[in-house]
Each structure stands twice: as C-alpha cells, then as structure tokens.
Amino acid sequence: MKNTRPLPSYLVQRYRGWKATKYQDNQAWYRHLAQEGQHPRAMVICCCDSRVHVTAIFGADQGEFFLHRNIANLVPPFTPDGQQHGTSAAVEYAVTALKVAHVIVLGHSNCGGVRGCDAMCSGDAPELNDKTSFVGRWMDILRPGYERVKKIKNTDERVAALEKQAVLVSLENLVTFPFVAAAIESGHLTLHGLWHDIGEGVIEHYLHEEKGFVPV
C-alpha cells in the first residue's frame, strides 16, 4: 500500500521500552499466552473513546478480558441478514467459542457518540441523518433510548441520561441473540451494565431491583 508510512518515532521508542522491560521480565507468561490461547473470563463491550481505559480500571492482565470497542458501546439487535456485523460477530465468538462467563457493557461520561445521537434525534445534526453517515446509521441503534429521555429539557442532563440508555439498549439487544439467551438460561452467562464517570473515577452498575444505576 503506497499510503503507509513507518510508525511515528515516539511509538517506536515506547515499543522498544516495553520489549526491553515488561516483556523481558515476563517472557514465560507471554509465551504461555501465545501457546495456550486465550481463556478470558469476561467480555467487555466499551466505547472507542481513548479516555476509557478498561484494563487499568479493573487492574486486568493480558488474557483476562475479551475487549470489543465501538462508537458509544452499542450492541445492535440480532439481525441474521447475511451482512457484515463486527459487534455481533464479537459477541458470537465470545459466547459460543470462548464461552465467557460475563458480558459487561461499559458506558461513560461525556460520550461524543451519545451526544451526536442526541443532536441527530433532536434535529440539530442533519449530516448524521444522511444515509451515507456511518456514525449516524450506527447511532440509530440508540434511538429507542432517546425516545425514553427526550422529554428532559436540559441538554446536558438529557445526554447524561442517554449515556446510561446506551448501556440499557445494548443489554436489551444482547438478549435478542439466541445463543446469548440460551447461555443466560442455562446459568453459564451473566450480563452486566456499567457506567463510568471519567473525571470522578466512579463506576456505577445497573441493578434491576433499584431500577437504575448505583455506585459500585
């Protein structure tokens, strides 16, 4: 590909530092991971946002989480139409091949994707309504959540509520996958909904009996 270039020098230096220190000190562990394959206990579906550092939040080692990132941590409904579905493929692999025990959907504060969805649904972002917008069509997944919070007048409060709806809509869509529903029914899988306040370092989890998110 003629458009490719070498890595930026700062990334090269960081790689060399990692190879000389962390990798050098843990060669046996890395070789074990390579030879034995991955056996993660949980899948985490989180946002692409660079500020969401899942492994740091939970102190996870390599091989512990099967991570999937997308815009606004959304899961679409089960749609077996023969087309290409990255998130659905990741869920299928995690549940049926890796047989994870937990699927965690992690939303976060100040999510640009969610704010874009709010603007699109409010009529303030016509470019996202264009059929050629990949972001807009992806954020269509969250329209049912917007319908639940659209009566909130204050924009910031509405967007904050919509961030948590992104988690709930994704959890609702997860159970439309037959293999997910079957794993839950058999007791082999549990679903979890989390929301992370980046600035405060807070994690809230959704509790059905509380009908809302409460601090962990």
Phi and psi restraints in degrees (value plus and minus 20) as a CYANA .aco file:
   2 LYS   PHI     -90.6   -50.6
   2 LYS   PSI     -36.8     3.2
   3 ASN   PHI    -108.1   -68.1
   3 ASN   PSI     -22.6    17.4
   4 THR   PHI    -103.1   -63.1
   4 THR   PSI     133.6   173.6
   5 ARG   PHI    -156.5  -116.5
   5 ARG   PSI     142.2   182.2
   6 PRO   PHI     -80.8   -40.8
   6 PRO   PSI     139.2   179.2
   7 LEU   PHI     -79.0   -39.0
   7 LEU   PSI     126.1   166.1
   8 PRO   PHI     -77.3   -37.3
   8 PRO   PSI     127.0   167.0
   9 SER   PHI     -80.1   -40.1
   9 SER   PSI     -54.1   -14.1
  10 TYR   PHI     -87.1   -47.1
  10 TYR   PSI     -50.9   -10.9
  11 LEU   PHI     -94.6   -54.6
  11 LEU   PSI     -56.8   -16.8
  12 VAL   PHI     -80.2   -40.2
  12 VAL   PSI     -64.6   -24.6
  13 GLN   PHI     -85.6   -45.6
  13 GLN   PSI     -59.3   -19.3
  14 ARG   PHI     -85.9   -45.9
  14 ARG   PSI     -60.2   -20.2
  15 TYR   PHI     -81.6   -41.6
  15 TYR   PSI     -67.3   -27.3
  16 ARG   PHI     -82.7   -42.7
  16 ARG   PSI     -55.5   -15.5
  17 GLY   PHI     -85.1   -45.1
  17 GLY   PSI     -62.5   -22.5
  18 TRP   PHI     -84.4   -44.4
  18 TRP   PSI     -63.5   -23.5
  19 LYS   PHI     -84.1   -44.1
  19 LYS   PSI     -55.7   -15.7
  20 ALA   PHI    -101.6   -61.6
  20 ALA   PSI     -36.6     3.4
  21 THR   PHI    -137.4   -97.4
  21 THR   PSI     -99.2   -59.2
  22 LYS   PHI     -81.8   -41.8
  22 LYS   PSI     -65.6   -25.6
  23 TYR   PHI     -86.1   -46.1
  23 TYR   PSI     -65.1   -25.1
  24 GLN   PHI     -78.4   -38.4
  24 GLN   PSI     -57.2   -17.2
  25 ASP   PHI     -99.3   -59.3
  25 ASP   PSI     -34.7     5.3
  26 ASN   PHI    -151.9  -111.9
  26 ASN   PSI      15.5    55.5
  27 GLN   PHI     -77.7   -37.7
  27 GLN   PSI     -60.5   -20.5
  28 ALA   PHI     -82.8   -42.8
  28 ALA   PSI     -59.6   -19.6
  29 TRP   PHI     -86.8   -46.8
  29 TRP   PSI     -64.6   -24.6
  30 TYR   PHI     -82.9   -42.9
  30 TYR   PSI     -59.7   -19.7
  31 ARG   PHI     -89.0   -49.0
  31 ARG   PSI     -53.7   -13.7
  32 HIS   PHI     -82.8   -42.8
  32 HIS   PSI     -65.2   -25.2
  33 LEU   PHI     -80.9   -40.9
  33 LEU   PSI     -60.7   -20.7
  34 ALA   PHI     -87.9   -47.9
  34 ALA   PSI     -59.3   -19.3
  35 GLN   PHI    -103.7   -63.7
  35 GLN   PSI     -56.3   -16.3
  36 GLU   PHI    -112.4   -72.4
  36 GLU   PSI     -30.0    10.0
  37 GLY   PHI      60.6   100.6
  37 GLY   PSI    -199.8  -159.8
  38 GLN   PHI    -118.4   -78.4
  38 GLN   PSI     122.7   162.7
  39 HIS   PHI    -157.7  -117.7
  39 HIS   PSI      41.6    81.6
  40 PRO   PHI     -88.9   -48.9
  40 PRO   PSI     127.4   167.4
  41 ARG   PHI    -104.6   -64.6
  41 ARG   PSI     -44.3    -4.3
  42 ALA   PHI    -161.9  -121.9
  42 ALA   PSI     129.2   169.2
  43 MET   PHI    -122.8   -82.8
  43 MET   PSI     115.1   155.1
  44 VAL   PHI    -137.7   -97.7
  44 VAL   PSI     102.5   142.5
  45 ILE   PHI    -122.8   -82.8
  45 ILE   PSI      93.3   133.3
  46 CYS   PHI    -155.0  -115.0
  46 CYS   PSI     156.0   196.0
  47 CYS   PHI    -100.6   -60.6
  47 CYS   PSI     134.7   174.7
  48 CYS   PHI     -87.1   -47.1
  48 CYS   PSI     -35.3     4.7
  49 ASP   PHI     -68.2   -28.2
  49 ASP   PSI     107.0   147.0
  50 SER   PHI     -86.0   -46.0
  50 SER   PSI     -35.5     4.5
  51 ARG   PHI    -103.1   -63.1
  51 ARG   PSI     -32.0     8.0
  52 VAL   PHI    -110.8   -70.8
  52 VAL   PSI      82.3   122.3
  53 HIS   PHI    -129.9   -89.9
  53 HIS   PSI      62.7   102.7
  54 VAL   PHI     -81.1   -41.1
  54 VAL   PSI     -66.7   -26.7
  55 THR   PHI     -84.3   -44.3
  55 THR   PSI     -53.5   -13.5
  56 ALA   PHI     -90.2   -50.2
  56 ALA   PSI     -61.9   -21.9
  57 ILE   PHI     -78.0   -38.0
  57 ILE   PSI     -61.7   -21.7
  58 PHE   PHI    -123.4   -83.4
  58 PHE   PSI     -14.1    25.9
  59 GLY   PHI      39.1    79.1
  59 GLY   PSI      19.5    59.5
  60 ALA   PHI    -106.5   -66.5
  60 ALA   PSI     123.3   163.3
  61 ASP   PHI    -109.9   -69.9
  61 ASP   PSI     146.7   186.7
  62 GLN   PHI     -80.3   -40.3
  62 GLN   PSI     119.5   159.5
  63 GLY   PHI      70.3   110.3
  63 GLY   PSI     -26.3    13.7
  64 GLU   PHI    -108.5   -68.5
  64 GLU   PSI     -56.5   -16.5
  65 PHE   PHI    -137.1   -97.1
  65 PHE   PSI     118.5   158.5
  66 PHE   PHI    -114.6   -74.6
  66 PHE   PSI      86.2   126.2
  67 LEU   PHI    -118.1   -78.1
  67 LEU   PSI     115.6   155.6
  68 HIS   PHI    -152.0  -112.0
  68 HIS   PSI     103.9   143.9
  69 ARG   PHI    -132.6   -92.6
  69 ARG   PSI     121.0   161.0
  70 ASN   PHI    -173.3  -133.3
  70 ASN   PSI     156.2   196.2
  71 ILE   PHI     -85.4   -45.4
  71 ILE   PSI      98.6   138.6
  72 ALA   PHI      47.4    87.4
  72 ALA   PSI       5.0    45.0
  73 ASN   PHI      26.4    66.4
  73 ASN   PSI      28.2    68.2
  74 LEU   PHI    -119.5   -79.5
  74 LEU   PSI     127.4   167.4
  75 VAL   PHI    -138.3   -98.3
  75 VAL   PSI     104.2   144.2
  76 PRO   PHI     -96.0   -56.0
  76 PRO   PSI     144.4   184.4
  77 PRO   PHI     -89.7   -49.7
  77 PRO   PSI     139.3   179.3
  78 PHE   PHI     -79.7   -39.7
  78 PHE   PSI      96.4   136.4
  79 THR   PHI    -156.7  -116.7
  79 THR   PSI      63.6   103.6
  80 PRO   PHI    -100.4   -60.4
  80 PRO   PSI      50.7    90.7
  81 ASP   PHI    -123.4   -83.4
  81 ASP   PSI     -11.9    28.1
  82 GLY   PHI      59.2    99.2
  82 GLY   PSI     -14.8    25.2
  83 GLN   PHI    -113.3   -73.3
  83 GLN   PSI    -196.8  -156.8
  84 GLN   PHI    -112.4   -72.4
  84 GLN   PSI     102.7   142.7
  85 HIS   PHI    -153.1  -113.1
  85 HIS   PSI      78.0   118.0
  86 GLY   PHI     -83.8   -43.8
  86 GLY   PSI     -68.7   -28.7
  87 THR   PHI     -87.3   -47.3
  87 THR   PSI     -62.4   -22.4
  88 SER   PHI     -83.1   -43.1
  88 SER   PSI     -57.3   -17.3
  89 ALA   PHI     -85.2   -45.2
  89 ALA   PSI     -60.5   -20.5
  90 ALA   PHI     -84.8   -44.8
  90 ALA   PSI     -61.5   -21.5
  91 VAL   PHI     -83.6   -43.6
  91 VAL   PSI     -65.1   -25.1
  92 GLU   PHI     -79.2   -39.2
  92 GLU   PSI     -65.8   -25.8
  93 TYR   PHI     -85.0   -45.0
  93 TYR   PSI     -63.0   -23.0
  94 ALA   PHI     -82.5   -42.5
  94 ALA   PSI     -62.4   -22.4
  95 VAL   PHI    -102.9   -62.9
  95 VAL   PSI     -62.5   -22.5
  96 THR   PHI    -112.3   -72.3
  96 THR   PSI     -50.8   -10.8
  97 ALA   PHI    -119.3   -79.3
  97 ALA   PSI     -70.7   -30.7
  98 LEU   PHI    -101.4   -61.4
  98 LEU   PSI     -41.2    -1.2
  99 LYS   PHI      33.2    73.2
  99 LYS   PSI      31.9    71.9
 100 VAL   PHI     -83.3   -43.3
 100 VAL   PSI     132.5   172.5
 101 ALA   PHI    -108.2   -68.2
 101 ALA   PSI     -40.9    -0.9
 102 HIS   PHI    -158.5  -118.5
 102 HIS   PSI     121.0   161.0
 103 VAL   PHI    -139.1   -99.1
 103 VAL   PSI     101.5   141.5
 104 ILE   PHI    -133.5   -93.5
 104 ILE   PSI     106.2   146.2
 105 VAL   PHI    -122.5   -82.5
 105 VAL   PSI     101.0   141.0
 106 LEU   PHI    -136.4   -96.4
 106 LEU   PSI      89.2   129.2
 107 GLY   PHI    -112.9   -72.9
 107 GLY   PSI     156.3   196.3
 108 HIS   PHI    -175.0  -135.0
 108 HIS   PSI     145.3   185.3
 109 SER   PHI     -94.1   -54.1
 109 SER   PSI     136.3   176.3
 110 ASN   PHI      34.6    74.6
 110 ASN   PSI      22.0    62.0
 111 CYS   PHI     -99.8   -59.8
 111 CYS   PSI      99.3   139.3
 112 GLY   PHI     -86.1   -46.1
 112 GLY   PSI     -56.0   -16.0
 113 GLY   PHI     -84.0   -44.0
 113 GLY   PSI     -64.1   -24.1
 114 VAL   PHI     -84.5   -44.5
 114 VAL   PSI     -62.7   -22.7
 115 ARG   PHI     -82.2   -42.2
 115 ARG   PSI     -57.5   -17.5
 116 GLY   PHI     -84.2   -44.2
 116 GLY   PSI     -59.0   -19.0
 117 CYS   PHI     -83.2   -43.2
 117 CYS   PSI     -62.5   -22.5
 118 ASP   PHI     -80.7   -40.7
 118 ASP   PSI     -64.1   -24.1
 119 ALA   PHI     -84.8   -44.8
 119 ALA   PSI     -61.6   -21.6
 120 MET   PHI     -83.3   -43.3
 120 MET   PSI     -68.0   -28.0
 121 CYS   PHI     -90.2   -50.2
 121 CYS   PSI     -44.5    -4.5
 122 SER   PHI    -104.9   -64.9
 122 SER   PSI     -25.4    14.6
 123 GLY   PHI      66.5   106.5
 123 GLY   PSI      -8.2    31.8
 124 ASP   PHI    -119.6   -79.6
 124 ASP   PSI     -17.9    22.1
 125 ALA   PHI    -157.8  -117.8
 125 ALA   PSI      50.1    90.1
 126 PRO   PHI     -79.2   -39.2
 126 PRO   PSI     -46.2    -6.2
 127 GLU   PHI     -84.5   -44.5
 127 GLU   PSI     -48.5    -8.5
 128 LEU   PHI     -97.9   -57.9
 128 LEU   PSI     -41.7    -1.7
 129 ASN   PHI     -99.0   -59.0
 129 ASN   PSI     -33.6     6.4
 130 ASP   PHI     -82.7   -42.7
 130 ASP   PSI     116.2   156.2
 131 LYS   PHI     -83.1   -43.1
 131 LYS   PSI     -37.9     2.1
 132 THR   PHI    -106.5   -66.5
 132 THR   PSI     -22.5    17.5
 133 SER   PHI    -104.0   -64.0
 133 SER   PSI      92.5   132.5
 134 PHE   PHI     -84.4   -44.4
 134 PHE   PSI     -60.2   -20.2
 135 VAL   PHI     -84.2   -44.2
 135 VAL   PSI     -65.9   -25.9
 136 GLY   PHI     -80.4   -40.4
 136 GLY   PSI     -65.3   -25.3
 137 ARG   PHI     -87.6   -47.6
 137 ARG   PSI     -53.8   -13.8
 138 TRP   PHI     -86.9   -46.9
 138 TRP   PSI     -61.3   -21.3
 139 MET   PHI     -92.1   -52.1
 139 MET   PSI     -31.6     8.4
 140 ASP   PHI     -76.6   -36.6
 140 ASP   PSI     -47.1    -7.1
 141 ILE   PHI     -76.7   -36.7
 141 ILE   PSI     -52.0   -12.0
 142 LEU   PHI    -110.3   -70.3
 142 LEU   PSI     -21.1    18.9
 143 ARG   PHI     -76.2   -36.2
 143 ARG   PSI     -59.7   -19.7
 144 PRO   PHI     -79.5   -39.5
 144 PRO   PSI     -54.8   -14.8
 145 GLY   PHI     -87.7   -47.7
 145 GLY   PSI     -58.7   -18.7
 146 TYR   PHI     -82.2   -42.2
 146 TYR   PSI     -58.8   -18.8
 147 GLU   PHI     -80.5   -40.5
 147 GLU   PSI     -48.0    -8.0
 148 ARG   PHI     -98.6   -58.6
 148 ARG   PSI     -44.4    -4.4
 149 VAL   PHI    -136.6   -96.6
 149 VAL   PSI     -18.8    21.2
 150 LYS   PHI     -84.6   -44.6
 150 LYS   PSI     -38.3     1.7
 151 LYS   PHI     -98.7   -58.7
 151 LYS   PSI     -29.9    10.1
 152 ILE   PHI     -92.4   -52.4
 152 ILE   PSI      99.6   139.6
 153 LYS   PHI     -95.7   -55.7
 153 LYS   PSI     -61.9   -21.9
 154 ASN   PHI     -90.7   -50.7
 154 ASN   PSI     104.2   144.2
 155 THR   PHI     -81.9   -41.9
 155 THR   PSI     -66.6   -26.6
 156 ASP   PHI     -82.8   -42.8
 156 ASP   PSI     -60.4   -20.4
 157 GLU   PHI     -86.3   -46.3
 157 GLU   PSI     -58.9   -18.9
 158 ARG   PHI     -85.9   -45.9
 158 ARG   PSI     -62.7   -22.7
 159 VAL   PHI     -84.9   -44.9
 159 VAL   PSI     -60.3   -20.3
 160 ALA   PHI     -81.8   -41.8
 160 ALA   PSI     -60.7   -20.7
 161 ALA   PHI     -86.7   -46.7
 161 ALA   PSI     -56.0   -16.0
 162 LEU   PHI     -89.5   -49.5
 162 LEU   PSI     -50.5   -10.5
 163 GLU   PHI     -78.8   -38.8
 163 GLU   PSI     -60.2   -20.2
 164 LYS   PHI     -96.1   -56.1
 164 LYS   PSI     -50.1   -10.1
 165 GLN   PHI     -84.3   -44.3
 165 GLN   PSI     -52.3   -12.3
 166 ALA   PHI     -80.1   -40.1
 166 ALA   PSI     -57.2   -17.2
 167 VAL   PHI     -88.8   -48.8
 167 VAL   PSI     -66.4   -26.4
 168 LEU   PHI     -87.2   -47.2
 168 LEU   PSI     -62.0   -22.0
 169 VAL   PHI     -80.8   -40.8
 169 VAL   PSI     -60.8   -20.8
 170 SER   PHI     -84.7   -44.7
 170 SER   PSI     -61.7   -21.7
 171 LEU   PHI     -83.6   -43.6
 171 LEU   PSI     -61.4   -21.4
 172 GLU   PHI     -82.4   -42.4
 172 GLU   PSI     -60.7   -20.7
 173 ASN   PHI     -90.8   -50.8
 173 ASN   PSI     -52.0   -12.0
 174 LEU   PHI     -78.3   -38.3
 174 LEU   PSI     -60.5   -20.5
 175 VAL   PHI     -96.0   -56.0
 175 VAL   PSI     -23.0    17.0
 176 THR   PHI    -100.9   -60.9
 176 THR   PSI     -32.2     7.8
 177 PHE   PHI    -100.8   -60.8
 177 PHE   PSI     100.8   140.8
 178 PRO   PHI     -76.5   -36.5
 178 PRO   PSI     -59.2   -19.2
 179 PHE   PHI     -91.5   -51.5
 179 PHE   PSI     -47.8    -7.8
 180 VAL   PHI     -91.5   -51.5
 180 VAL   PSI     -67.9   -27.9
 181 ALA   PHI     -79.2   -39.2
 181 ALA   PSI     -59.9   -19.9
 182 ALA   PHI     -87.2   -47.2
 182 ALA   PSI     -59.7   -19.7
 183 ALA   PHI     -87.4   -47.4
 183 ALA   PSI     -56.5   -16.5
 184 ILE   PHI     -86.1   -46.1
 184 ILE   PSI     -66.0   -26.0
 185 GLU   PHI     -81.0   -41.0
 185 GLU   PSI     -56.0   -16.0
 186 SER   PHI    -101.0   -61.0
 186 SER   PSI     -27.9    12.1
 187 GLY   PHI      66.5   106.5
 187 GLY   PSI     -11.2    28.8
 188 HIS   PHI    -111.4   -71.4
 188 HIS   PSI     -28.4    11.6
 189 LEU   PHI    -162.4  -122.4
 189 LEU   PSI     119.9   159.9
 190 THR   PHI    -146.0  -106.0
 190 THR   PSI     128.6   168.6
 191 LEU   PHI    -127.0   -87.0
 191 LEU   PSI     127.4   167.4
 192 HIS   PHI    -160.2  -120.2
 192 HIS   PSI     117.7   157.7
 193 GLY   PHI    -136.5   -96.5
 193 GLY   PSI     102.9   142.9
 194 LEU   PHI    -145.6  -105.6
 194 LEU   PSI     133.1   173.1
 195 TRP   PHI    -154.2  -114.2
 195 TRP   PSI     113.2   153.2
 196 HIS   PHI    -135.2   -95.2
 196 HIS   PSI     104.5   144.5
 197 ASP   PHI    -107.9   -67.9
 197 ASP   PSI      87.9   127.9
 198 ILE   PHI     -82.1   -42.1
 198 ILE   PSI     -67.0   -27.0
 199 GLY   PHI     -87.6   -47.6
 199 GLY   PSI     -55.3   -15.3
 200 GLU   PHI    -116.1   -76.1
 200 GLU   PSI     -30.3     9.7
 201 GLY   PHI      50.5    90.5
 201 GLY   PSI       3.1    43.1
 202 VAL   PHI    -114.8   -74.8
 202 VAL   PSI     121.6   161.6
 203 ILE   PHI    -136.4   -96.4
 203 ILE   PSI     109.2   149.2
 204 GLU   PHI    -134.8   -94.8
 204 GLU   PSI     124.4   164.4
 205 HIS   PHI    -140.7  -100.7
 205 HIS   PSI     128.7   168.7
 206 TYR   PHI    -101.3   -61.3
 206 TYR   PSI     107.8   147.8
 207 LEU   PHI    -138.0   -98.0
 207 LEU   PSI     102.0   142.0
 208 HIS   PHI     -80.5   -40.5
 208 HIS   PSI     -61.2   -21.2
 209 GLU   PHI     -87.4   -47.4
 209 GLU   PSI     -44.9    -4.9
 210 GLU   PHI    -109.9   -69.9
 210 GLU   PSI     -32.6     7.4
 211 LYS   PHI      34.6    74.6
 211 LYS   PSI      20.5    60.5
 212 GLY   PHI     158.8   198.8
 212 GLY   PSI    -195.5  -155.5
 213 PHE   PHI    -114.8   -74.8
 213 PHE   PSI     114.7   154.7
 214 VAL   PHI    -151.9  -111.9
 214 VAL   PSI     131.0   171.0
 215 PRO   PHI     -79.6   -39.6
 215 PRO   PSI     123.4   163.4
